[in-house]
């Protein structure tokens, strides 16, 4: 984007308000927003996480497959109580809503009290709090669940590998193995 000065034929780069530059700098290039700071060499470096192995920032693929496993578990548990009828749209709508409710209960409860969901455990991922406390607790797990349901906050990540739902709750997804 180029802005032209009035009365001159020279082109100058357009400038953005500082808060826009800080916000985009936070998520697109440099997580601290400071232009003079070097980018991290690996996700989680600024948080004091190791580059690889136990305690390192969990890669996106592990987090995604953990979510898929949790959704599958929720659907299977729901199928025990509600028979899915693929020919009946109303029955499938009810089944899907109950599956979603089951997923929310599994995700919130297990993340709050154990720091991982069944799918996260399967993929070797757990939730760590940045303040060093043990388990995330109920409010952090509930906020993470709601923001994961919205998809975008769980997908957009910064250079430290933390998504919006991690930043909102002061947590980070780390490797267990």
N, C-alpha and C positions, 0 to 999 in steps of 0.2 A: 504494500500500500504506500503510495507516494503522495505527499501534499505539495502543492505549488505555492510559492510566495506570491502575494499580490503584486503585480507590476514587474515581476522578474521571471525569467525563463528557467531558473534553476529549480531542480527538484531536491527536496529534502525528505528523509524518511519520516513517516508519521510517528508521532509519539502517543503513548497511551497513558492514562492516569496511573499514578503510582500503585494504587490498590489493585488495579487490574493486572499490572505487570507482576506484582507480588503474588497474586492468586495463581496466575498462569505459571509463574516461575516455580511456585510450590509444587504444582502437579505435572508440569511438562518438562522441566529441565532440572532444576536444583531444589531439593526439598526444603532447604532452609530459607530460600528466597534471597540469599546473599550472592551477589554476582561475583565476588572475589573468592569465594570458597570453591575448592575442587569438588567435583562430584564423587560420591562414594565409589570405592573400588568393587564392592559387592553389596547386594541388598542386606541391610541391617547393620552395616559397619558403623554408622552414626549412633546406633542404639547400643553398641557394644556387643553385638552378636557375632559369633564366629562365622567365617566364610563358608564352611561346609561342616556337615555332620550334625550331631545332636546339639540342639539349641540354635542352629542357624535359621534364618528366615525361610519359611516354607515356600517352595516354588508354586506357581499358579496351577500347574497341572495337578499336583497333589491336592490342593484345595478344591479344585473343580471335581475331581473324582471322588473326594470325600462327600461333597454335596450330592453328587449323583447317587452314591451309595446310601446316603441318608434318605433321599427321596424314594429310592427303591425299597428300603426297609419300611418306610411309612406306608407305601402302597401295599406291601405284603401284609403288614399288620392290619391295615384297613380291610383288606380282602378277607381276613378271618371273620370279620363281623358284618361286612356289607358285600354281597356278591356283585361283582361288576357285570353288568348286562350290556354288552357292546352294541346291541340293537336298539336299546332304549336310551335316548338322549337325556331324559330327566334322571334316570337311574345313574348314568355316568356322571352327570353334573353333581349329583349328591355324593357319589363315590369320590370324585376329585376334590370336592370341598372337605370331606372328612379326611381324605389323605393329606391335604394341606394342613388341617388342624392337627392331625397326628404328627406330621413333620415339625410343626411349631412346638408342640409339647416335648417331643424327643429332643429337638435341638436346644430349646431353652433350658429344659431340666438338666440334661446331661452336661451341657457347656457350663451352666451355673455351678454345678456341684462337683464335676469331675475334670473340667477344663478341656474336654473334648466330646465330640459326638461319636456315635458308633462308626459313621463313615470316616471321620477324622482319625479315629483310632486305627481303622483298617488301613488307612493311607499313611500312618505315622506322623500325624500332625496334631498339635495341641495349641490351646490359647494361653499365652503368657501375658501377665500384666506388667506394664512398664514401671509401676511403682514397686515391683518386687514382691507383692503380696501373692498368696497362694492361688486360689481359684478366682475366676472372674466375678462371681456373684450373680444374683438374679437380675438386677437392673441392666448390667452390661450384657448378659446373655440375651435378654429380651430385646434390647436395642439392636444388637448384632443380628438377631433373628429377623426383626422387622426390616432392617436395611438390606439383609441378604434377599428377602422376599422381593424387594424393589429392584434387585439385580444390579443396577448401575453402581450403587455405592460399594458393592462387593467386587466389582470388576475393575474400576479405575484405581490404579495403584501408583504410588510415588516411587522414587529411586530406592527407598528403603524396603520396598516390598509390602508396604502397608496400604490397605484399601481404606476408603472413607469410613467404613464401619469400624475398622481398627482404630483409626484416628479419633473418631467420635467417642469411643469407649476407653481409650488409653490402653489398648491391647495390641498384641502382635501375634500372628500365627507362626509357630516355630516347629521345627522337626523334632520328633521323639526318637527317631532312629535313623 
